[in-house]
Amino acid sequence: MHLVRYRLPGGQPQAGVRTGDTVAPVLGVTGLAELLRLTVDELRGAVGKLGDAVPVQDVRLLPPLDGRGEVWCAGVTYERSRGARMEESSQQDVYDRVYSAPRPELFLKSPAWRLVTDGEAIGIRADSGHDVPEPELAVVANAHGEIAGFTICNDVSSRSIEGENPLYIPQAKVFAGGCALATGIRPAWEVANPKDLTIDLVIRRGDDEVFTGTTSTAKLVRELQDLIDVLFAPNDFPDGVILATGTGIVPELDFALQAGDVVDIAIGEVGTLTNTVAVGRDPFAYLAAETLEETR
C-alpha cells in the first residue's frame, strides 16, 4: 500500500491509496496535508475508509506532498558522502567535522509546489557543469513529529557550486527540477526496519549504463527519529514535512549528468523513482503555472 496524491482527468488533486494497479480516494479528505495533520494512529484509521477504486493508468500521479508541506534534507550522513564532499571541496574539514558532530546538517530543499515525481524530468543548472543525482530514503513526518511513512527523494546537486564554497550550498541544492519524489508514501507500519533497506542507483545514457551504485540505510550514521526531532525542535510543520536522509551513493568526480540521462532509483520496501534529465529552468515553468491554476 502507498499513500498517493493524484488527479482524475478534469478533476482536482486528491489523496488516495494505491494498491497494486488501482487507486482509491480516502473518504473525507481532499489532500495529503489533511492526512499528515493526523497522528499515526489516526492516519491508520483514515486510510481504511476508501471510496471506489479506479485503474492507476486512468489517473495522473502527483508528488506526494501538498499544502504547506516542505522537503528538507540531511547532509553528510554516510561515510561515502563525507568522502565525496571532502574530495570536491576547497574546505574539506567542514564536511569531516559535521559527519560526527552532535548537530546534523539540515537544509530546506523544496516547497511542495516545486516538486517533480516519477516519470517527469529532473533538472540540472545551466551554469553548473557538474551535477549528480543523490538517491535518498525520505522520511515522511506528520505535524506531530511522528514518522508516518517513507518515500524516495532524488536530491539533485551541483558538485561544482558546492565544491567552490560551502556557503553556496543553497544554490547547489535549490533550483528548478532539483527535487524529485516517488509517487507513493509507504506507511511506516508496513516497513519492518527502515535502517536495513537496500538503495540502488542506475544512470543510463542512451543504451548504456554509465553509472551504477548500491548502498544500504544500515550505513546511515544518524537515527531517523533523531533527525526528525532536531528538525522539529525550532519549527512547526502544520501540513507535515519530508526529510531526505542523505546519500550513500556518489559518482566519482569524473562523472556528471547530461541532458537526456535517465536516472533510476529503487529502495527496498519503499518503491522506485525514474526521471530523465533536463537543463535549466524553462522545462519546469509548468510547476508554477499549475500551482496558480489550483489556487484559482
N, C-alpha and C positions, 0 to 999 in steps of 0.2 A: 504493500500500500504506500502511496505517495500523496501528500497534500500538494495540490496544484492550483494555479491561477490560470483561467482560460477564458476564451471568448467564442461564443457561437456566432455564426455569420449574421451581421447586422445587429448584434447584441452588445451589451456592456460586459466588462470583465467581471468574473465571479470566482468564488472559491469552490473547490471541489476535491474529490478524492479519486485518484486514478488507481484502478485495479486491473492489471493486465492491459487489455486493449480498449477499455471503456473508462469513461469519466462520468461521475455523478455529482450533482451540486450538493453542498452542505446546506441543509434547510435552515432558514432563519438568519443567514448571514449573507453579506454582499461581497466581502473581501477578506483576504488573509489577515489584514490588520485586525479585524474583529476577532479572529481566532487567536491571534498572538497577544490579545489583551487578557485571555483566559489563563488560569493556572493549567498545569499539565493534566491534572485530574479532570478539570472541566473540559479541556480540549479533547480528551479521550471520549468523553460523553458526547460532545458536539459532533464529532466526525462519525459517530454511529448513526446519525439521523440524516439520511440521504434521500434525494429525490431520484427521478428516473435517470438511468444511465444512458449515455449516447456513445457511439464509437469514437475513439480518440482521433481517428482520421477526419472526423467531421468538425473538429474544433481547432482553434489556434491556441497552442500552449504559450503562456506568457512567463516572464521571470517571476519567481515565487516570492515576491515582496511588493507591497504597495503602501498606500497611505504615507505616513511619516517615517516609514522604515528606512534604515540605513545599512550599508555594508561597511564594516571596519575590518582591518587586517592586523594580524600579529606578525612581527618580523623576526628573523634570525632565531627560529625556534628548533631548527635542525642543524646538526653539525655540518652537513653539506652546504646549507645556506650560509653559515658563518664563513666557511672556507671560500665560497664563491664571492661573497661581499668583500672579503679581505683581498681577494685576488684582483678585483676590479677597481678597488677604491684607492684614492690618494691618501686616505686617512684610515688605515687598517685597524688601529686599536679601538676605534669606536664600535666596530662590529664584534670584536673579540670580547670586549667588556660587557656588551648588552646580552650576549648569549647566556652568560651565567649570572647576570645581575638579578637582584630580588624583583625589580620592577621590569616588566616586559615592555618591548616596543609595541605600541598600538597606534594606528593612524586611521583616519577616515578615508575610505576608498570611494564610495559612491552613494548618492541618494537613490531611492527606489526607481525614480523615473528614468535614470540614465543607464539602467542595466540592460544587457542583452542576454539571450538564452540559447539553448540548443538549436542548432541549425541556422542561426543568424551569424553575421560577421562579427569578428572582434577587430579592434583597431590597433595600429601602431602609429607612433608620432612621425609626422613627415620630417621633423627636424632632429630626429634621434640617430638613426642609422644602426643602432644595436639594441634590439628589443627581443624579449624572450617571454614565453608563457610561464606561469608559475601555478602548477596544479596543487590545489589545497583542499583538505577537508574543511568544510564550513559548518560551524555550529550555529544553529538557529535558537535564539533565546527569546522567551516571551517577555512581556512587560514586567514580570515579577523577578526576572533574572534567573529563571529556571531553564535548563536545557530542554527544549521541546522537540528538537529533531536535528537532522543533518542533511546537507546538500553538498554540491561540488562548486568551488569557485576557481576560475582562471583569473588570477591576479596578474594581468599582463603588465610588464615592467620595462622601462628603458634602463639598460645597464650602463649606457654611456653617460646619461644625465646624472644618475645617482652616483656613479663612479667618480665623476668630476668633483662633486662636493655633496656630502650627506645632507646639507641643508636644502638641496634641490629635490629631496625625496617626494614632496607633493607633486612636483612637475614630472617626476619619473613614474609616478603611480596613478595620477588622476588626469585622464584625458578621454576623448571620445572613443567608445568601444573598448576601453581598458579594463572593464569588469564584466565577466560573464558568469552566470549561474546556471546550473542544470535546471530543468523544468520542474523537478519534483523535490519535495522535502520528505525524507524518510523519517517517520516518527521515532523519537528516542526510545520508546518502549519496544521497538522492533529491531534495535541494534544491540546485540548482546554485549560487545566490548568495542567501543569506538577507538580505543587505544591499541587495536590489533587488526587494522584494516589495510589491505594492500592498495597502493596507489600506482597506477600505470599511466605513462605518457607516451604517445606516439605522434610524431610530426611527419607528415607526408608532403612531398614536393613533386607534383605530377604523379608518376608511377613509382617513385622511390620513397622509402622510409629514410629520412635524413637524420632522425634522432629518435631513440627510444630510451626510456628510463623507468625504473621501478624502485619504490621505497615502501615503507610501512609506517603507519601512525605510531607504531611502537617506538620509533626513533624520535618522536616529538618530546622535547625536554620539559615542556610545560604541561601541567594538568589542565584539562579543558574547563572545568568549573572555576579554577583559579583565574584563568584568563577572563572569563565572564565576570567574575567578582571584581577584578580590577577595572574592567570596562564600566561596570555599573556604579562603582564607588562614587564618582563625581557626576554621573549622568543619569537622566531618565530616558527611557525608550518606550513611550506610550503605545506604539504600534509594533513593538518587538525590534530585534536587531539581528543581523547575521554577522558572525565574526569568522573570517577565514584565518586558519590557524598556522599559516606559514608553509613553506615548501621545502621538501627534502630532495627535489629533483631540479637541478640547474644545469643546462648545457655548458660545455666548455666555452672559453672566451672566443674561439674562432667560429662559433655558430651564432647566427642572427636570423630572426624571422623575416620572411619576404612576402610580398603581396601574393595571394593565391595559395599559400601554405594551408594545409588542413591540420588542425590540432585536435587530437582525440585524447580525452581523459576518462579513466574509469576508476572508481573506488568501490571496492568490495562491499556489498550490502547496502550501498547508497545509490549508485546509478552511474550514468555516463553523460559526457558533455562533448559535443563536437562543434567546432567553429572553423570558418575559413577567414584568413587574414585579409584585411583591407587597410589602406593607408590614408591618414589624415582625418579631418572632421566631417567632410561632406557626406560620406556614406552613412553617417549617423544623424543627419538632420531630422530624420523621421521621428526620432525619440522625443524631441521637444514638440514637434507637431502633434504627435499622438497624445502627449500629456495635455496640451492645450485643448484638444478636442474632447478629452474625457472630462475636463472641468467645466465645459460649457453646459 
